[in-house]
Amino acid sequence: MTVGDDAVAALQVLVVTGSAPLLVGVTRKVRALLEGRAGASVAQPWRDLRKLFGKERIVPEHASWVFGVAPLVVVSTVSLVAAAVPFVSTRAPLAGVGDLFTVAYLLLVGTVALALAGLDPGTAFGGMGASREMTIAALAEPTVLLAVFALSVPARSSSLARIVAATLAAPHRAVSVESLLAFAAFAVVVVAEAGRLPVDNPATHLELTMVHEAMVLEYAGPDLALVELGAAMRLVVLLGLMASLFAPWGIATTARPAQVALATLAFVAKVGVLGAALAGFEVFVAKLRLFRVPELLAASFVLALLAVTVSFFLA
């Protein structure tokens, strides 16, 4: 008995969607404990989403259809990435979509949609947040492409499933020079793309320092719930990408139900550990000034470029 490709894709989407609010709760809980506070329950984000879905939908007076469509675009693009990336199996459920370039641009589509939604109502803070978000995205996306491309050179394929399979077949690649450089670059990008410290502070309420939160100030009710769910799913996908590409052990190589189940547990565990580590890191760093963020992302781009150069020399 084996698990079909469609079932694996559906399983990955369900796991990412179900664990996303819990991961946010874990990061908040870890951060609270390290700061000497009790903190809210790990399940609190799920309660907040349930409450938001039950509220009335409110749309700004001057907003167009872009404002209402953007949350759906964010959730749908992240869900498609969750179905395509080999989180629990290398069978590549959506082989045509699980490509490095396609996945990177799908994530960018969600970013652009949310930035347009921030501009749509015509508010000052929404436009400011959208401008900052696109500045970060313009520097982060090339770094993502280069970092993963460095791993694709030894695998001779841009398919994420083949990259993961190549690392599983040759475990020494995980600690190679190009892999370590790519990991460092990708880690910085994950922090920036997920809107975490020191690039952004998800807990801030100061409009002059917000990036992601400034774009969604006008959202309320079910629309805000979708935006928050999409942001949480994006964090899971980014951490899952890091775990799958740089520490792929535990990913199923067959379609047997037992192996897929163990791979699912391994995925949840790895993402949970990375989320807790990210929360612990945030406790000991301060938010960078906005004009210092491009310098940090430029440094990550250089690391990714070095990773590509080394991978070509050692190929």
N, C-alpha and C positions, 0 to 999 in steps of 0.2 A: 504493500500500500504506500502511495506517495501523495504529497500535497501538490496540487496544481499551481501553475504560475499565478493565475488570477487570485487564488486563495492566499498565496504568499503576499501579493501586493495589497490585498484587502487587510490582511493581518498587520502588515507594517503601518498602514494608515490608521487602523484602530489603536495600535500600540502607541503611535506618536500622538494621536489625538487624546487618548485617555491618560497618558503619562505627562502631557505638557503642563497642565495646571498643577499637577502634583510636583513636578520638577521645580516650578516657580515657588511652590510652598516649601520645598526642601531648601532652596537657596535662601529664602527669607528666614527659615528656622535656623539654619546654620549660622547665618550672619547675626541673628539676634542672640544666639547662645554665645558666640565669640565676643559680642559686645556687652555681655553680662545681662541680657534681657531674657524674659521668658519667651516672648514671641508668640505669634498666632499658630494655630494648628496647621499641619501640612496640607490638610484638605480645605483650608479657607479659600484659596483661589477658586475651587469648584463651587463653593457656596456663593461667592461673589458673582460668578458667571450665571448661576441659576437665578440669582436675584435680578441681574441685569436683563436676562432674557424675558423676565416677567414684567418688565417696565414698559412704559409707552415709548414709542419711537418718535424722536424729535429731530426735525431737520431745520437748519438755518434758513432764514427767509430768502437769501440770495444764492443758495446752493443749487447746483444743477444735478443731473443724473449721475455725474462723476462721483459726487459725495456718497451716494447710496450704493454704487456699484463697487467702490474701492474695497470695502471690507470683504465682500464676496470674492474679489480677485485675490486678495491677500491669502485667504484661507484655502481657496482652490489651488493656487499655484504651489503653496507649501504642501498641500495634500498630494499633488501630483509628484512633487519631488520625493515625498515620503514613500510613495508607491514605487518609484523608479530606482532609488539608491539601494544598493545591496546591504541593508542593515542586518537582516537575519539570514539571508541566503545569497549565494553567488550565482543563482540561476537567472538573475536579471529579469524580474517580472515584466518590465517594460524596456526591453533591450534597446529599442529605438530612441527612448527618452533618457535612459540612464547613461547619458554621455556627459563628459566633463563640461563641454561648452553649453549644452542644452540646460543642464542643471543650474549652472551659473547664471544664465540669462533668465531662467524661470524665477529664480530668487530676485533678480533685478527687476522683473516685471512687477512683483509685489511691492518692492520699494518705490518704484516710479508711481504706481497707482496710489499709494498712500501719500506720496509727496504732492500729487495732483489734487488729492482730496484735501490736503492742508491748505493749498492755494485757493480752492474753489469757493469757500465762503467769503473770501476777501478780507479776512482778519489779519492784523499785523503779526501776531504771534504764530499763526498757522503758516504764513509765508516765510517767517524767519526760521521756523523749524524745518520746513521743506527745503529751504536753501542749504541749511546745515546738513541735512540728511543726504542731499545729492552730492554735496562736497565730499562727504565721507564715502559714499558709494562709488564715486568716480575714482577714488584712490584705492578702495578696498577690493573692488571687483577684479581689476588686473592682477592684484596680488593672489587672489583665489585661483585664477586661471594659471598663473605661473607656478604656484606652489604645487598644485595637483598635476600640472604638466610635467614637472620634474619627476613625479612618480610614474607618469605614463611612458616616459622614455625607455626605462628597462622593460616595461610590459609590452612596448610597441603597440599600444592601443590607448585611445582616449576613453574607452568604456570603463566606467567605474568598477563594474563587476570583474572585468579582466585584470584591472589594477589590483583589486583585493585578492583575486585568485593567484596572481603572480607573487604577491607578498606572502600568502599562505604557503606557496610552493617553495619559496626561498626566504625563510624567516630572517636571515641575516640582513636583508634589505631594510628591515625596520629600524636598524641601528646604523645604517650607512650614513655617510656625511651628508649626501643630498637629502636623505629622509629627515635628518635632524634639522637641517637648515629650513626645509619646507615646513616641518612641524612648528618651528619657532615663528615663521612668517604666518602660517595659518592660524596659530593661536592668537596672535595680535588681531587678525582680521575677524575672528570669531567674537572677540571682545567688542570690536567696533560695530560689526553687523548686528549683534544682539543688543546693542545699546547699554553696555555695562561699564562700570568704572574701570579705568580712568577716563574713558572716552565720553560716556554719558552716565547719568545717575537715574535709574528707573524709579527711585523713591523720591525724587525731588519735586517740589512744587513752586520753584522759582522760575518764572517764565523766561528770564534773561539767560538762564543756563540750560534750559531744556532743549532736547533735540527731538526724540520720538514723541514725548508727551506733548510738545508744543503743536505737533501736527494733528493730534487727536483731541484737542481741547473742546471742539465743537460737537464731538460725538456723545451720544447718550443712549441708554436702553440697549436693545438688541444689537444695534450697529456697534456700540462700544464693546459689547460682549464678543462680537466677531473679531474686532480689532485686537482685543486682549488675547483671545484664543489663538489668533494667527501669530501674534508676537511670541506667545509661549511655544507654539508648535515650531516656529522658526528657530528658537533656542535649542529645542530638542534635535531638530534636523542638523543644525550646525555642529552641535556636540556629537551627534551620531556620525556625521561625516568624518569628524576628527578621529573618533574611535575606530570606525571601519577602515579608514585609509592608513592610519598609523599604528593601530593595534587591532588587526582583524581577527585575532584568535577568538574562537568561539562561534564564528559565523558558519552556518551550515553549508556544506558543499554538495549535499544531496537533498532530495525532497522527502525524506522519511519524516513522519510526524514527530518522532521522538527527538531527532536532531534539530528540527525546526523549533520545537518547544524549548530545548536547551539553549539554542541560539537566541531566542527571544528573551529568555531570562538573562543571558549574558549581555545582550544589548541594553536592557533596562539597568543592569548593575553598572555597566561601564558609563552610561550616560549619567546615572545618579552620582557616581564617584566624581566625574568631571564637573557636574553641577555643584557639588559640595566644595570641590577644590576652587572653582570660580568664585563662590561666595566667600570662602576663606581668604582668597586673594584680595577681594574688594575691601575687606575690613582694614587691610594694611596699606592701602593706596588712597591718594586723594585725586579728585577730579582734575584733569589737565585743563589749562586755559584753552579756549577754542582754537586759538592760533598756534597752539603747540600740537594739536591733533594731527595736522598734515605731516609734521615732522616724524611723529610716531609711525604713521602709515607709510611714509616714504622709506623709513628704515625697514619696515616689514617687506616692502617691495624689493628693496636691495637684497634682503635675505632670500626672497623667492627667486630673484634673478641669479644669485649665486648658486642656488640649488639646481636650477636648470643648467647652468654652465658646468657644474661639477658632474651632473648626470650625463651630459653629452661626452665629457672627457673620459668618464669611467665606463661608458656603455660599451 
